C-alpha cells in the first residue's frame, strides 16, 4: 500500500514527490506533519522528531549499502531533508528564526 500525499517543496525549491512512498514512509511523514503542527518551538520539534527520523534514514542507508550503493548518505534521505525543512519552518513560525516558510505540500502541476 502506497500513500498519495502530493509534492513537498523545500525552502530551496527542491521537490520530493510523496505519491509513491512506502506505507512506513507515509506513516512517518504524516507523523512528522502532526509533530510540526504540535511543536511549540524549534527545540520542541527537534526533540520530538530527530531520533526517529535519523534512525529511519540510517536504516535506508544500510539497505542501500547492502544492495551495493555505497554512495548514498543518510543525510540525503528525503524524510531527513523534509524534517530539516520542517524544523526551519517551526523556527520561523515561532519567530525564533528569520525567513519565510517553505511551500511544503503543493499539488501536482498538470502539464
C-alpha positions in Angstrom: 0.0 0.0 0.0 1.4 3.4 -1.0 0.3 6.8 0.0 -0.7 9.6 -2.4 0.5 12.7 -0.4 1.4 15.2 -3.2 4.6 17.0 -3.6 6.7 18.6 -0.8 8.8 21.6 -1.7 11.7 22.7 0.5 12.6 26.3 1.0 15.4 25.9 -1.6 12.8 24.8 -4.1 13.9 21.1 -4.1 10.8 19.0 -4.6 10.0 15.5 -3.3 7.1 13.5 -4.8 5.3 11.8 -2.0 2.9 10.0 -4.3 4.7 6.6 -4.3 6.2 6.4 -0.8 6.1 3.2 1.1 3.5 2.7 3.8 6.1 3.1 6.5 7.5 6.3 4.9 4.0 7.7 4.5 3.3 7.0 8.2 6.5 8.7 9.2 5.7 11.7 7.0 2.2 12.1 8.4 3.6 11.7 12.0 6.2 14.4 11.3 3.5 16.8 10.0 1.4 16.2 13.1 4.5 16.9 15.2 5.2 20.0 13.2 1.7 21.3 13.9 2.0 20.5 17.6 5.5 21.9 18.2 5.7 25.0 20.3 9.4 25.8 19.5 12.3 24.8 17.3 13.8 22.8 20.1 10.5 21.1 20.8 10.2 19.9 17.2 13.9 18.8 17.3 13.4 16.8 20.4 10.2 15.2 19.1 11.5 14.1 15.7 15.2 13.9 15.4 15.9 10.4 16.8 13.1 8.7 14.9 14.0 10.2 11.5 17.7 9.8 11.9 17.2 6.1 12.7 14.9 5.7 9.7 17.5 7.4 7.5 20.2 5.1 8.8 18.1 2.0 8.0 17.7 3.2 4.4 21.4 3.8 4.2 22.1 0.3 5.5 19.7 -1.3 3.0 21.3 0.7 0.1 24.8 -0.2 1.1 23.9 -3.9 1.4 22.5 -3.6 -2.2 25.8 -2.1 -3.4 25.0 1.6 -3.4 28.0 2.9 -1.4 27.4 6.5 -2.5 24.1 7.1 -0.6 24.4 9.1 2.6 21.7 9.0 5.3 21.7 12.8 5.3 20.3 12.8 1.8 17.2 10.7 2.7 14.1 12.6 1.6 12.4 12.3 5.0 15.5 13.7 6.8 15.7 16.6 4.3 11.9 17.3 4.8 12.4 17.1 8.6 15.1 19.7 8.4 12.9 21.9 6.4 10.0 21.5 8.9 12.5 22.3 11.7 13.4 25.5 9.9 9.7 26.3 9.4 8.9 25.8 13.1 11.7 28.2 14.0 10.2 30.8 11.5 6.6 30.2 12.7 7.6 30.7 16.3 9.8 33.8 15.5 12.9 32.0 16.6 14.4 32.2 13.1 14.2 34.8 10.3 12.8 33.9 6.9 9.8 32.8 5.1 8.1 29.4 5.4 8.6 27.0 2.6 5.7 26.0 0.5 5.7 22.5 2.0 2.8 20.5 0.4 1.9 21.6 -3.1 -0.5 19.9 -5.5 0.9 18.3 -8.6 1.0 20.6 -11.6 -0.9 19.4 -14.6 1.4 19.6 -17.6 
